[in-house]
Amino acid sequence: MLEVAAACAGRGVGGAMATVIERHGSAPGTPGQKLFLALDGTCVGTVGGGAIERAALEALMTLVRSEEGKHAVREFKLGPELGMCCGGRLSVLLEPIAALVPCLIVGAGHVATAVAPLLAKVGFAVTVVDEREEWGGESRIPSARCVTGEFDEIGREVDVRGACLVMTHDHQIDQRAIEWALRRGFAYVGGVGSRAKAERTRQRLEAKGVSEADRARVRMPIGVDIGARLPEEIAVSIAAELIAWRKRGR
């Protein structure tokens, strides 16, 4: 159960765990048994089956969908309310399993190579995509999933409650990627570029009918202003901005 929960969290998919901590009387379930439910529907384990498991799953689903879910101990009685007459009860610990924050990086160049491992170290589930074979190698960037392909195909696998960072080798691809990220509804959309490039990007968005609210959501140049110039310095500034965004509750 823990391996599945960790794998989901590592992909940016949150969940919740139910663990039997006490059994009283005639009741299914043994202390230590676990049931895990993820936001994407992944479900493994058991706390005893039957009506009591259905009630536990309902409690887990409520916890998974809540943004402010907290640990709690619930007591499930095997009485008329569950349609059972066993008479026993289970004490179950319900725990939210927080996920890493999903982050899609479009472009696997020098800045992406520097920032992806840094973001992975501070709690982001990073996917880097590049259309160029030589840049999208699977193991090229440590701690990040790095793949060759089209951003709009690979990006469908990334939860839009996360961030999309655009930093490709081509301004036209950057423009298309930013437009796509806004349409998909990523919570955070940012791009690497000069202030002049940022202004041109917003002008093109306006010409295509993108709303003022969405245009304002584009962070470009991305990163805290620390006078960064080198890719490693830019990576620090980007990581700082994303940490601040996450801490503000996204």
Disulfide bonds with the S-S distance in Angstrom:
none
